[in-house]
């Protein structure tokens, strides 16, 4: 199990619910196709599950 996750924004949050927009922003994803490395913990996984339809996740 990797200790980091690569998260990429693949769908625009423009038409998403306001709560999901804030979650994407909190993950550090500000533009389309931007990739960030985040720690692999329960808090991050919960945020990713909430916006899973907008992001692509890979193990780093």
PDB file of N, CA, C and O in Angstrom:
ATOM      1  N   UNK A   1       0.843  -1.190   0.000  1.00  0.00           N
ATOM      2  CA  UNK A   1       0.000   0.000   0.000  1.00  0.00           C
ATOM      3  C   UNK A   1       0.880   1.242   0.000  1.00  0.00           C
ATOM      4  O   UNK A   1       1.747   1.400   0.859  1.00  0.00           O
ATOM      5  N   UNK A   2       0.650   2.112  -0.962  1.00  0.00           N
ATOM      6  CA  UNK A   2       1.447   3.329  -1.090  1.00  0.00           C
ATOM      7  C   UNK A   2       1.087   4.332   0.001  1.00  0.00           C
ATOM      8  O   UNK A   2      -0.045   4.371   0.485  1.00  0.00           O
ATOM      9  N   UNK A   3       2.072   5.139   0.375  1.00  0.00           N
ATOM     10  CA  UNK A   3       1.797   6.149   1.390  1.00  0.00           C
ATOM     11  C   UNK A   3       1.352   7.473   0.771  1.00  0.00           C
ATOM     12  O   UNK A   3       1.011   8.409   1.495  1.00  0.00           O
ATOM     13  N   UNK A   4       1.352   7.560  -0.561  1.00  0.00           N
ATOM     14  CA  UNK A   4       0.885   8.755  -1.264  1.00  0.00           C
ATOM     15  C   UNK A   4      -0.076   8.356  -2.383  1.00  0.00           C
ATOM     16  O   UNK A   4       0.007   7.257  -2.930  1.00  0.00           O
ATOM     17  N   UNK A   5      -0.980   9.261  -2.709  1.00  0.00           N
ATOM     18  CA  UNK A   5      -1.913   9.073  -3.813  1.00  0.00           C
ATOM     19  C   UNK A   5      -1.764  10.231  -4.781  1.00  0.00           C
ATOM     20  O   UNK A   5      -1.626  11.378  -4.358  1.00  0.00           O
ATOM     21  N   UNK A   6      -1.790   9.945  -6.080  1.00  0.00           N
ATOM     22  CA  UNK A   6      -1.806  10.979  -7.103  1.00  0.00           C
ATOM     23  C   UNK A   6      -3.263  11.199  -7.496  1.00  0.00           C
ATOM     24  O   UNK A   6      -3.929  10.271  -7.956  1.00  0.00           O
ATOM     25  N   UNK A   7      -3.754  12.401  -7.319  1.00  0.00           N
ATOM     26  CA  UNK A   7      -5.142  12.718  -7.624  1.00  0.00           C
ATOM     27  C   UNK A   7      -5.163  13.759  -8.742  1.00  0.00           C
ATOM     28  O   UNK A   7      -4.517  14.802  -8.641  1.00  0.00           O
ATOM     29  N   UNK A   8      -5.909  13.468  -9.810  1.00  0.00           N
ATOM     30  CA  UNK A   8      -5.992  14.352 -10.967  1.00  0.00           C
ATOM     31  C   UNK A   8      -7.438  14.748 -11.207  1.00  0.00           C
ATOM     32  O   UNK A   8      -8.333  13.903 -11.177  1.00  0.00           O
ATOM     33  N   UNK A   9      -7.666  16.025 -11.443  1.00  0.00           N
ATOM     34  CA  UNK A   9      -9.010  16.527 -11.739  1.00  0.00           C
ATOM     35  C   UNK A   9      -9.302  16.293 -13.219  1.00  0.00           C
ATOM     36  O   UNK A   9      -8.608  16.842 -14.075  1.00  0.00           O
ATOM     37  N   UNK A  10     -10.323  15.482 -13.536  1.00  0.00           N
ATOM     38  CA  UNK A  10     -10.634  15.150 -14.925  1.00  0.00           C
ATOM     39  C   UNK A  10     -11.998  15.679 -15.377  1.00  0.00           C
ATOM     40  O   UNK A  10     -12.311  15.627 -16.566  1.00  0.00           O
ATOM     41  N   UNK A  11     -12.803  16.181 -14.460  1.00  0.00           N
ATOM     42  CA  UNK A  11     -14.110  16.738 -14.818  1.00  0.00           C
ATOM     43  C   UNK A  11     -14.252  18.077 -14.107  1.00  0.00           C
ATOM     44  O   UNK A  11     -13.883  18.210 -12.940  1.00  0.00           O
ATOM     45  N   UNK A  12     -14.777  19.046 -14.799  1.00  0.00           N
ATOM     46  CA  UNK A  12     -14.919  20.379 -14.240  1.00  0.00           C
ATOM     47  C   UNK A  12     -15.945  20.413 -13.108  1.00  0.00           C
ATOM     48  O   UNK A  12     -17.021  19.827 -13.228  1.00  0.00           O
ATOM     49  N   UNK A  13     -15.617  21.099 -12.005  1.00  0.00           N
ATOM     50  CA  UNK A  13     -16.560  21.210 -10.899  1.00  0.00           C
ATOM     51  C   UNK A  13     -17.577  22.345 -11.066  1.00  0.00           C
ATOM     52  O   UNK A  13     -18.294  22.661 -10.118  1.00  0.00           O
ATOM     53  N   UNK A  14     -17.653  22.955 -12.234  1.00  0.00           N
ATOM     54  CA  UNK A  14     -18.539  24.101 -12.444  1.00  0.00           C
ATOM     55  C   UNK A  14     -19.995  23.767 -12.126  1.00  0.00           C
ATOM     56  O   UNK A  14     -20.671  24.536 -11.443  1.00  0.00           O
ATOM     57  N   UNK A  15     -20.481  22.629 -12.615  1.00  0.00           N
ATOM     58  CA  UNK A  15     -21.889  22.302 -12.401  1.00  0.00           C
ATOM     59  C   UNK A  15     -22.112  21.393 -11.191  1.00  0.00           C
ATOM     60  O   UNK A  15     -23.214  20.880 -10.999  1.00  0.00           O
ATOM     61  N   UNK A  16     -21.082  21.192 -10.382  1.00  0.00           N
ATOM     62  CA  UNK A  16     -21.197  20.314  -9.213  1.00  0.00           C
ATOM     63  C   UNK A  16     -21.863  21.042  -8.051  1.00  0.00           C
ATOM     64  O   UNK A  16     -22.018  22.263  -8.069  1.00  0.00           O
ATOM     65  N   UNK A  17     -22.252  20.270  -7.043  1.00  0.00           N
ATOM     66  CA  UNK A  17     -22.832  20.853  -5.837  1.00  0.00           C
ATOM     67  C   UNK A  17     -21.785  21.723  -5.140  1.00  0.00           C
ATOM     68  O   UNK A  17     -20.591  21.435  -5.229  1.00  0.00           O
ATOM     69  N   UNK A  18     -22.209  22.776  -4.454  1.00  0.00           N
ATOM     70  CA  UNK A  18     -21.254  23.658  -3.766  1.00  0.00           C
ATOM     71  C   UNK A  18     -20.337  22.913  -2.788  1.00  0.00           C
ATOM     72  O   UNK A  18     -19.161  23.252  -2.663  1.00  0.00           O
ATOM     73  N   UNK A  19     -20.866  21.914  -2.106  1.00  0.00           N
ATOM     74  CA  UNK A  19     -20.051  21.140  -1.164  1.00  0.00           C
ATOM     75  C   UNK A  19     -18.941  20.385  -1.899  1.00  0.00           C
ATOM     76  O   UNK A  19     -17.823  20.275  -1.396  1.00  0.00           O
ATOM     77  N   UNK A  20     -19.250  19.870  -3.079  1.00  0.00           N
ATOM     78  CA  UNK A  20     -18.257  19.144  -3.857  1.00  0.00           C
ATOM     79  C   UNK A  20     -17.210  20.090  -4.428  1.00  0.00           C
ATOM     80  O   UNK A  20     -16.039  19.726  -4.532  1.00  0.00           O
ATOM     81  N   UNK A  21     -17.619  21.301  -4.798  1.00  0.00           N
ATOM     82  CA  UNK A  21     -16.663  22.305  -5.273  1.00  0.00           C
ATOM     83  C   UNK A  21     -15.644  22.624  -4.186  1.00  0.00           C
ATOM     84  O   UNK A  21     -14.447  22.726  -4.457  1.00  0.00           O
ATOM     85  N   UNK A  22     -16.123  22.781  -2.956  1.00  0.00           N
ATOM     86  CA  UNK A  22     -15.235  23.076  -1.833  1.00  0.00           C
ATOM     87  C   UNK A  22     -14.297  21.904  -1.550  1.00  0.00           C
ATOM     88  O   UNK A  22     -13.138  22.110  -1.187  1.00  0.00           O
ATOM     89  N   UNK A  23     -14.786  20.690  -1.712  1.00  0.00           N
ATOM     90  CA  UNK A  23     -13.960  19.504  -1.484  1.00  0.00           C
ATOM     91  C   UNK A  23     -12.830  19.435  -2.506  1.00  0.00           C
ATOM     92  O   UNK A  23     -11.687  19.143  -2.153  1.00  0.00           O
ATOM     93  N   UNK A  24     -13.146  19.701  -3.771  1.00  0.00           N
ATOM     94  CA  UNK A  24     -12.125  19.695  -4.821  1.00  0.00           C
ATOM     95  C   UNK A  24     -11.076  20.761  -4.523  1.00  0.00           C
ATOM     96  O   UNK A  24      -9.879  20.522  -4.677  1.00  0.00           O
ATOM     97  N   UNK A  25     -11.524  21.923  -4.103  1.00  0.00           N
ATOM     98  CA  UNK A  25     -10.605  23.013  -3.762  1.00  0.00           C
ATOM     99  C   UNK A  25      -9.731  22.633  -2.562  1.00  0.00           C
ATOM    100  O   UNK A  25      -8.540  22.944  -2.541  1.00  0.00           O
ATOM    101  N   UNK A  26     -10.310  21.972  -1.579  1.00  0.00           N
ATOM    102  CA  UNK A  26      -9.568  21.557  -0.385  1.00  0.00           C
ATOM    103  C   UNK A  26      -8.530  20.484  -0.715  1.00  0.00           C
ATOM    104  O   UNK A  26      -7.512  20.373  -0.031  1.00  0.00           O
ATOM    105  N   UNK A  27      -8.784  19.701  -1.754  1.00  0.00           N
ATOM    106  CA  UNK A  27      -7.802  18.712  -2.195  1.00  0.00           C
ATOM    107  C   UNK A  27      -6.619  19.373  -2.909  1.00  0.00           C
ATOM    108  O   UNK A  27      -5.608  18.718  -3.164  1.00  0.00           O
ATOM    109  N   UNK A  28      -6.737  20.655  -3.231  1.00  0.00           N
ATOM    110  CA  UNK A  28      -5.661  21.375  -3.911  1.00  0.00           C
ATOM    111  C   UNK A  28      -5.776  21.357  -5.412  1.00  0.00           C
ATOM    112  O   UNK A  28      -4.824  21.694  -6.116  1.00  0.00           O
ATOM    113  N   UNK A  29      -6.936  20.966  -5.915  1.00  0.00           N
ATOM    114  CA  UNK A  29      -7.157  20.896  -7.357  1.00  0.00           C
ATOM    115  C   UNK A  29      -7.860  22.164  -7.817  1.00  0.00           C
ATOM    116  O   UNK A  29      -9.037  22.372  -7.522  1.00  0.00           O
ATOM    117  N   UNK A  30      -7.132  23.013  -8.545  1.00  0.00           N
ATOM    118  CA  UNK A  30      -7.684  24.298  -8.942  1.00  0.00           C
ATOM    119  C   UNK A  30      -8.000  24.378 -10.430  1.00  0.00           C
ATOM    120  O   UNK A  30      -8.851  25.167 -10.840  1.00  0.00           O
ATOM    121  N   UNK A  31      -7.316  23.560 -11.251  1.00  0.00           N
ATOM    122  CA  UNK A  31      -7.527  23.592 -12.693  1.00  0.00           C
ATOM    123  C   UNK A  31      -7.697  22.184 -13.230  1.00  0.00           C
ATOM    124  O   UNK A  31      -7.298  21.209 -12.593  1.00  0.00           O
ATOM    125  N   UNK A  32      -8.289  22.087 -14.400  1.00  0.00           N
ATOM    126  CA  UNK A  32      -8.474  20.799 -15.055  1.00  0.00           C
ATOM    127  C   UNK A  32      -7.123  20.151 -15.330  1.00  0.00           C
ATOM    128  O   UNK A  32      -6.164  20.831 -15.694  1.00  0.00           O
ATOM    129  N   UNK A  33      -7.053  18.856 -15.157  1.00  0.00           N
ATOM    130  CA  UNK A  33      -5.879  18.031 -15.417  1.00  0.00           C
ATOM    131  C   UNK A  33      -4.693  18.351 -14.508  1.00  0.00           C
ATOM    132  O   UNK A  33      -3.566  17.951 -14.798  1.00  0.00           O
ATOM    133  N   UNK A  34      -4.937  19.060 -13.423  1.00  0.00           N
ATOM    134  CA  UNK A  34      -3.882  19.293 -12.437  1.00  0.00           C
ATOM    135  C   UNK A  34      -3.780  18.052 -11.554  1.00  0.00           C
ATOM    136  O   UNK A  34      -4.795  17.458 -11.192  1.00  0.00           O
ATOM    137  N   UNK A  35      -2.556  17.664 -11.209  1.00  0.00           N
ATOM    138  CA  UNK A  35      -2.310  16.495 -10.380  1.00  0.00           C
ATOM    139  C   UNK A  35      -1.620  16.920  -9.094  1.00  0.00           C
ATOM    140  O   UNK A  35      -0.683  17.718  -9.118  1.00  0.00           O
ATOM    141  N   UNK A  36      -2.085  16.386  -7.971  1.00  0.00           N
ATOM    142  CA  UNK A  36      -1.458  16.640  -6.675  1.00  0.00           C
ATOM    143  C   UNK A  36      -1.194  15.309  -5.985  1.00  0.00           C
ATOM    144  O   UNK A  36      -1.911  14.331  -6.198  1.00  0.00           O
ATOM    145  N   UNK A  37      -0.160  15.287  -5.160  1.00  0.00           N
ATOM    146  CA  UNK A  37       0.140  14.098  -4.353  1.00  0.00           C
ATOM    147  C   UNK A  37      -0.349  14.358  -2.942  1.00  0.00           C
ATOM    148  O   UNK A  37       0.009  15.360  -2.323  1.00  0.00           O
ATOM    149  N   UNK A  38      -1.161  13.455  -2.442  1.00  0.00           N
ATOM    150  CA  UNK A  38      -1.748  13.599  -1.117  1.00  0.00           C
ATOM    151  C   UNK A  38      -1.440  12.359  -0.288  1.00  0.00           C
ATOM    152  O   UNK A  38      -1.210  11.285  -0.843  1.00  0.00           O
ATOM    153  N   UNK A  39      -1.433  12.498   1.039  1.00  0.00           N
ATOM    154  CA  UNK A  39      -1.187  11.320   1.880  1.00  0.00           C
ATOM    155  C   UNK A  39      -2.334  10.327   1.784  1.00  0.00           C
ATOM    156  O   UNK A  39      -3.491  10.709   1.606  1.00  0.00           O
ATOM    157  N   UNK A  40      -2.000   9.056   1.903  1.00  0.00           N
ATOM    158  CA  UNK A  40      -2.994   7.990   1.819  1.00  0.00           C
ATOM    159  C   UNK A  40      -3.527   7.720   3.224  1.00  0.00           C
ATOM    160  O   UNK A  40      -3.045   6.823   3.917  1.00  0.00           O
ATOM    161  N   UNK A  41      -4.529   8.504   3.640  1.00  0.00           N
ATOM    162  CA  UNK A  41      -5.129   8.304   4.958  1.00  0.00           C
ATOM    163  C   UNK A  41      -6.653   8.361   4.835  1.00  0.00           C
ATOM    164  O   UNK A  41      -7.193   8.612   3.758  1.00  0.00           O
ATOM    165  N   UNK A  42      -7.322   8.126   5.941  1.00  0.00           N
ATOM    166  CA  UNK A  42      -8.791   8.045   5.932  1.00  0.00           C
ATOM    167  C   UNK A  42      -9.449   9.359   5.525  1.00  0.00           C
ATOM    168  O   UNK A  42     -10.452   9.351   4.812  1.00  0.00           O
ATOM    169  N   UNK A  43      -8.901  10.482   5.967  1.00  0.00           N
ATOM    170  CA  UNK A  43      -9.494  11.779   5.641  1.00  0.00           C
ATOM    171  C   UNK A  43      -9.426  12.045   4.137  1.00  0.00           C
ATOM    172  O   UNK A  43     -10.408  12.477   3.533  1.00  0.00           O
ATOM    173  N   UNK A  44      -8.282  11.789   3.549  1.00  0.00           N
ATOM    174  CA  UNK A  44      -8.119  12.007   2.114  1.00  0.00           C
ATOM    175  C   UNK A  44      -9.008  11.068   1.313  1.00  0.00           C
ATOM    176  O   UNK A  44      -9.630  11.484   0.336  1.00  0.00           O
ATOM    177  N   UNK A  45      -9.072   9.795   1.722  1.00  0.00           N
ATOM    178  CA  UNK A  45      -9.908   8.828   1.010  1.00  0.00           C
ATOM    179  C   UNK A  45     -11.380   9.212   1.079  1.00  0.00           C
ATOM    180  O   UNK A  45     -12.109   9.011   0.107  1.00  0.00           O
ATOM    181  N   UNK A  46     -11.830   9.754   2.191  1.00  0.00           N
ATOM    182  CA  UNK A  46     -13.209  10.192   2.322  1.00  0.00           C
ATOM    183  C   UNK A  46     -13.530  11.339   1.388  1.00  0.00           C
ATOM    184  O   UNK A  46     -14.604  11.385   0.788  1.00  0.00           O
ATOM    185  N   UNK A  47     -12.581  12.277   1.265  1.00  0.00           N
ATOM    186  CA  UNK A  47     -12.778  13.403   0.350  1.00  0.00           C
ATOM    187  C   UNK A  47     -12.809  12.911  -1.099  1.00  0.00           C
ATOM    188  O   UNK A  47     -13.624  13.370  -1.899  1.00  0.00           O
ATOM    189  N   UNK A  48     -11.924  11.981  -1.426  1.00  0.00           N
ATOM    190  CA  UNK A  48     -11.873  11.444  -2.786  1.00  0.00           C
ATOM    191  C   UNK A  48     -13.152  10.676  -3.108  1.00  0.00           C
ATOM    192  O   UNK A  48     -13.665  10.782  -4.222  1.00  0.00           O
ATOM    193  N   UNK A  49     -13.673   9.909  -2.157  1.00  0.00           N
ATOM    194  CA  UNK A  49     -14.922   9.168  -2.378  1.00  0.00           C
ATOM    195  C   UNK A  49     -16.083  10.105  -2.680  1.00  0.00           C
ATOM    196  O   UNK A  49     -16.960   9.781  -3.481  1.00  0.00           O
ATOM    197  N   UNK A  50     -16.083  11.260  -2.038  1.00  0.00           N
ATOM    198  CA  UNK A  50     -17.172  12.221  -2.219  1.00  0.00           C
ATOM    199  C   UNK A  50     -17.184  12.784  -3.641  1.00  0.00           C
ATOM    200  O   UNK A  50     -18.253  13.014  -4.205  1.00  0.00           O
ATOM    201  N   UNK A  51     -16.019  13.003  -4.215  1.00  0.00           N
ATOM    202  CA  UNK A  51     -15.933  13.599  -5.554  1.00  0.00           C
ATOM    203  C   UNK A  51     -15.313  12.625  -6.559  1.00  0.00           C
ATOM    204  O   UNK A  51     -14.631  13.047  -7.492  1.00  0.00           O
ATOM    205  N   UNK A  52     -15.547  11.334  -6.370  1.00  0.00           N
ATOM    206  CA  UNK A  52     -14.913  10.316  -7.211  1.00  0.00           C
ATOM    207  C   UNK A  52     -15.289  10.436  -8.685  1.00  0.00           C
ATOM    208  O   UNK A  52     -14.533   9.989  -9.547  1.00  0.00           O
ATOM    209  N   UNK A  53     -16.430  11.026  -8.988  1.00  0.00           N
ATOM    210  CA  UNK A  53     -16.860  11.177 -10.372  1.00  0.00           C
ATOM    211  C   UNK A  53     -16.090  12.295 -11.101  1.00  0.00           C
ATOM    212  O   UNK A  53     -16.201  12.433 -12.319  1.00  0.00           O
ATOM    213  N   UNK A  54     -15.314  13.085 -10.353  1.00  0.00           N
ATOM    214  CA  UNK A  54     -14.564  14.186 -10.954  1.00  0.00           C
ATOM    215  C   UNK A  54     -13.064  13.955 -10.979  1.00  0.00           C
ATOM    216  O   UNK A  54     -12.346  14.687 -11.660  1.00  0.00           O
ATOM    217  N   UNK A  55     -12.568  12.957 -10.254  1.00  0.00           N
ATOM    218  CA  UNK A  55     -11.132  12.782 -10.124  1.00  0.00           C
ATOM    219  C   UNK A  55     -10.675  11.386 -10.554  1.00  0.00           C
ATOM    220  O   UNK A  55     -11.453  10.432 -10.570  1.00  0.00           O
ATOM    221  N   UNK A  56      -9.393  11.300 -10.899  1.00  0.00           N
ATOM    222  CA  UNK A  56      -8.744  10.025 -11.205  1.00  0.00           C
ATOM    223  C   UNK A  56      -7.662   9.835 -10.146  1.00  0.00           C
ATOM    224  O   UNK A  56      -6.892  10.757  -9.875  1.00  0.00           O
ATOM    225  N   UNK A  57      -7.599   8.644  -9.545  1.00  0.00           N
ATOM    226  CA  UNK A  57      -6.669   8.378  -8.453  1.00  0.00           C
ATOM    227  C   UNK A  57      -5.707   7.267  -8.844  1.00  0.00           C
ATOM    228  O   UNK A  57      -6.111   6.242  -9.393  1.00  0.00           O
ATOM    229  N   UNK A  58      -4.408   7.488  -8.551  1.00  0.00           N
ATOM    230  CA  UNK A  58      -3.386   6.490  -8.776  1.00  0.00           C
ATOM    231  C   UNK A  58      -2.505   6.425  -7.535  1.00  0.00           C
ATOM    232  O   UNK A  58      -2.400   7.402  -6.793  1.00  0.00           O
ATOM    233  N   UNK A  59      -1.870   5.270  -7.307  1.00  0.00           N
ATOM    234  CA  UNK A  59      -0.907   5.178  -6.222  1.00  0.00           C
ATOM    235  C   UNK A  59       0.401   5.779  -6.687  1.00  0.00           C
ATOM    236  O   UNK A  59       0.837   5.553  -7.816  1.00  0.00           O
ATOM    237  N   UNK A  60       1.030   6.557  -5.798  1.00  0.00           N
ATOM    238  CA  UNK A  60       2.288   7.217  -6.168  1.00  0.00           C
ATOM    239  C   UNK A  60       3.487   6.409  -5.712  1.00  0.00           C
ATOM    240  O   UNK A  60       4.627   6.815  -5.939  1.00  0.00           O
TER     241      UNK A  60
END
